[in-house]
Amino acid sequence: MPHHKSTKKRVILSWKQNRYNLAYKTKMKSMIKKVRSITDKDLIQEELKNAYSLLDKLVSKGIIHKNKAANQKSKLAKYAGSLN
């Protein structure tokens, strides 16, 4: 347990930020699963747009690294391209 008042505050803030980031990461994973579950080439374009937007938002907030976002976008684009 922390002994200083400022350390106690940092523990609480760290926990809150962890919850906040975890919510966004869960949203990201759900969005990726949603895109991967689509089999229609016309529908996937709109969902890809939303997924790209969310990934860019997470990068700008500092929740994920920009290379991770680029990697995820690449995988989703590859999946969308493989649909007939």
Buried (B, 14 or more C-beta within 10 A) or exposed (E): EEEEEEEEEEEEEEEEEEEEBEEBEEEBEEBBEEBBEBEEEEEBEEBBEEBBEBBEBBBEEEBBEEEBBEEBBEEBEEBBEEEE
